[in-house]
């Protein structure tokens, strides 16, 4: 591999394998002197309630939790020698955000993901985010096991 990556996106979801992908992404970013983008996408179809206020409260709580996780990720990356780290959090489809929107918006040249994460039922019904990203992303994709 002779390509030097400059803008690396790692998708995290709080799972053990996404954490492993994150720590691996920090090392790859250091070796390449690359900018690291850490994305946690809150699935927009996770919280279903007939009461919109319940949905808003649960989503707000999840956003607070994710902000804390992203802040911890940024601290870890800084402590391991990275300077340029951009946390990304949004409520949307993780597949489309990680495969298409974020790479286009930030000109990503490498996407790193844990091969499986949360969402066993979703994987069973629709396949994993990693599968979708590996097929639809224009950037190179590195899957971590």
C-alpha beads as a LAMMPS data file, in Angstrom:
LAMMPS data file: protein, C-alpha beads

145 atoms
144 bonds

1 atom types
1 bond types

-500.0 500.0 xlo xhi
-500.0 500.0 ylo yhi
-500.0 500.0 zlo zhi

Masses

1 110.0

Atoms # bond

1 1 1 0.000 0.000 0.000
2 1 1 1.645 3.201 -1.155
3 1 1 -1.281 5.576 -0.816
4 1 1 -1.037 8.120 1.964
5 1 1 -4.418 8.849 3.480
6 1 1 -5.114 12.442 4.462
7 1 1 -8.708 12.420 5.745
8 1 1 -9.858 9.345 7.653
9 1 1 -13.422 8.741 8.820
10 1 1 -14.121 6.243 11.579
11 1 1 -17.674 5.304 12.482
12 1 1 -18.382 4.561 16.125
13 1 1 -21.521 3.382 17.872
14 1 1 -20.398 2.564 21.409
15 1 1 -19.802 -1.122 20.685
16 1 1 -16.569 -2.914 21.527
17 1 1 -15.716 -3.447 17.855
18 1 1 -16.324 0.179 16.946
19 1 1 -13.961 1.137 19.792
20 1 1 -11.370 -1.219 18.324
21 1 1 -11.864 0.409 14.905
22 1 1 -11.451 3.824 16.543
23 1 1 -8.150 2.967 18.255
24 1 1 -6.896 1.443 14.989
25 1 1 -7.990 4.593 13.113
26 1 1 -5.983 6.746 15.542
27 1 1 -2.880 4.706 14.721
28 1 1 -3.504 4.841 10.963
29 1 1 -4.068 8.600 11.170
30 1 1 -0.801 9.027 13.091
31 1 1 1.179 6.978 10.551
32 1 1 -0.313 8.990 7.690
33 1 1 -0.240 12.359 9.489
34 1 1 -3.926 12.498 8.582
35 1 1 -6.945 14.341 9.858
36 1 1 -9.352 12.070 11.762
37 1 1 -13.139 12.395 11.630
38 1 1 -15.010 10.467 14.331
39 1 1 -18.675 9.978 13.459
40 1 1 -21.397 8.698 15.734
41 1 1 -24.686 8.565 13.877
42 1 1 -27.781 8.152 16.007
43 1 1 -30.170 6.061 13.903
44 1 1 -33.265 8.087 13.058
45 1 1 -35.482 5.003 13.266
46 1 1 -34.438 3.785 16.722
47 1 1 -36.870 5.591 18.982
48 1 1 -40.487 5.017 18.061
49 1 1 -43.240 6.611 20.092
50 1 1 -46.701 7.915 19.237
51 1 1 -45.901 10.856 21.528
52 1 1 -43.475 13.249 19.812
53 1 1 -42.333 14.669 23.156
54 1 1 -41.128 11.224 24.270
55 1 1 -39.157 10.866 21.015
56 1 1 -37.619 14.320 21.525
57 1 1 -36.644 13.559 25.147
58 1 1 -35.083 10.178 24.321
59 1 1 -33.212 11.650 21.354
60 1 1 -31.921 14.522 23.501
61 1 1 -30.692 12.053 26.132
62 1 1 -28.965 9.982 23.450
63 1 1 -27.337 13.107 21.997
64 1 1 -25.957 14.006 25.442
65 1 1 -24.537 10.496 25.856
66 1 1 -22.983 10.561 22.366
67 1 1 -21.451 14.027 22.950
68 1 1 -19.695 12.646 26.038
69 1 1 -18.414 9.629 24.100
70 1 1 -17.162 11.829 21.262
71 1 1 -15.423 14.173 23.720
72 1 1 -13.680 11.149 25.261
73 1 1 -12.636 9.990 21.777
74 1 1 -11.184 13.398 20.961
75 1 1 -9.252 13.410 24.259
76 1 1 -7.904 9.911 23.546
77 1 1 -6.786 10.890 20.042
78 1 1 -5.112 14.077 21.330
79 1 1 -3.370 12.094 24.071
80 1 1 -2.066 9.696 21.410
81 1 1 -0.514 12.385 19.270
82 1 1 -3.215 13.523 16.867
83 1 1 -3.823 17.211 16.336
84 1 1 -6.678 17.342 13.810
85 1 1 -9.756 15.506 15.084
86 1 1 -13.284 16.384 14.053
87 1 1 -16.196 14.835 15.975
88 1 1 -19.427 14.387 14.008
89 1 1 -22.808 13.590 15.515
90 1 1 -26.131 13.558 13.750
91 1 1 -29.479 11.781 13.807
92 1 1 -29.869 10.054 10.440
93 1 1 -29.307 6.777 8.608
94 1 1 -25.837 5.532 9.696
95 1 1 -25.381 3.720 6.385
96 1 1 -25.960 6.722 4.165
97 1 1 -24.142 9.166 6.426
98 1 1 -20.984 7.064 6.666
99 1 1 -20.994 5.747 3.093
100 1 1 -22.063 8.862 1.212
101 1 1 -22.854 12.179 2.910
102 1 1 -19.932 12.577 5.322
103 1 1 -17.273 11.369 2.848
104 1 1 -18.574 13.787 0.226
105 1 1 -18.847 16.726 2.629
106 1 1 -15.386 16.238 4.160
107 1 1 -13.530 14.742 1.152
108 1 1 -12.748 11.523 3.037
109 1 1 -10.252 9.140 1.427
110 1 1 -10.451 6.248 3.935
111 1 1 -13.415 4.969 5.963
112 1 1 -12.762 2.652 8.906
113 1 1 -15.455 0.623 10.664
114 1 1 -15.786 -2.282 13.045
115 1 1 -17.082 -5.234 11.069
116 1 1 -20.085 -5.572 13.381
117 1 1 -21.485 -3.319 16.039
118 1 1 -24.845 -2.744 17.641
119 1 1 -28.092 -3.689 15.977
120 1 1 -28.237 -7.493 15.647
121 1 1 -31.879 -7.393 14.518
122 1 1 -31.138 -4.699 11.941
123 1 1 -28.162 -6.706 10.628
124 1 1 -30.337 -9.802 10.365
125 1 1 -33.075 -7.969 8.469
126 1 1 -31.097 -5.538 6.334
127 1 1 -27.376 -6.335 6.600
128 1 1 -24.761 -4.401 8.506
129 1 1 -23.672 -0.803 8.160
130 1 1 -20.197 -2.122 7.284
131 1 1 -21.632 -4.192 4.424
132 1 1 -23.535 -1.224 3.049
133 1 1 -20.547 1.112 3.336
134 1 1 -18.170 -1.363 1.703
135 1 1 -20.476 -1.593 -1.318
136 1 1 -21.606 2.041 -1.683
137 1 1 -18.665 4.195 -0.531
138 1 1 -16.453 5.840 -3.133
139 1 1 -13.550 6.046 -0.650
140 1 1 -11.470 3.043 0.383
141 1 1 -12.971 1.112 3.283
142 1 1 -11.031 -0.716 5.984
143 1 1 -13.064 -3.102 8.123
144 1 1 -11.649 -3.943 11.548
145 1 1 -12.371 -7.224 13.334

Bonds

1 1 1 2
2 1 2 3
3 1 3 4
4 1 4 5
5 1 5 6
6 1 6 7
7 1 7 8
8 1 8 9
9 1 9 10
10 1 10 11
11 1 11 12
12 1 12 13
13 1 13 14
14 1 14 15
15 1 15 16
16 1 16 17
17 1 17 18
18 1 18 19
19 1 19 20
20 1 20 21
21 1 21 22
22 1 22 23
23 1 23 24
24 1 24 25
25 1 25 26
26 1 26 27
27 1 27 28
28 1 28 29
29 1 29 30
30 1 30 31
31 1 31 32
32 1 32 33
33 1 33 34
34 1 34 35
35 1 35 36
36 1 36 37
37 1 37 38
38 1 38 39
39 1 39 40
40 1 40 41
41 1 41 42
42 1 42 43
43 1 43 44
44 1 44 45
45 1 45 46
46 1 46 47
47 1 47 48
48 1 48 49
49 1 49 50
50 1 50 51
51 1 51 52
52 1 52 53
53 1 53 54
54 1 54 55
55 1 55 56
56 1 56 57
57 1 57 58
58 1 58 59
59 1 59 60
60 1 60 61
61 1 61 62
62 1 62 63
63 1 63 64
64 1 64 65
65 1 65 66
66 1 66 67
67 1 67 68
68 1 68 69
69 1 69 70
70 1 70 71
71 1 71 72
72 1 72 73
73 1 73 74
74 1 74 75
75 1 75 76
76 1 76 77
77 1 77 78
78 1 78 79
79 1 79 80
80 1 80 81
81 1 81 82
82 1 82 83
83 1 83 84
84 1 84 85
85 1 85 86
86 1 86 87
87 1 87 88
88 1 88 89
89 1 89 90
90 1 90 91
91 1 91 92
92 1 92 93
93 1 93 94
94 1 94 95
95 1 95 96
96 1 96 97
97 1 97 98
98 1 98 99
99 1 99 100
100 1 100 101
101 1 101 102
102 1 102 103
103 1 103 104
104 1 104 105
105 1 105 106
106 1 106 107
107 1 107 108
108 1 108 109
109 1 109 110
110 1 110 111
111 1 111 112
112 1 112 113
113 1 113 114
114 1 114 115
115 1 115 116
116 1 116 117
117 1 117 118
118 1 118 119
119 1 119 120
120 1 120 121
121 1 121 122
122 1 122 123
123 1 123 124
124 1 124 125
125 1 125 126
126 1 126 127
127 1 127 128
128 1 128 129
129 1 129 130
130 1 130 131
131 1 131 132
132 1 132 133
133 1 133 134
134 1 134 135
135 1 135 136
136 1 136 137
137 1 137 138
138 1 138 139
139 1 139 140
140 1 140 141
141 1 141 142
142 1 142 143
143 1 143 144
144 1 144 145
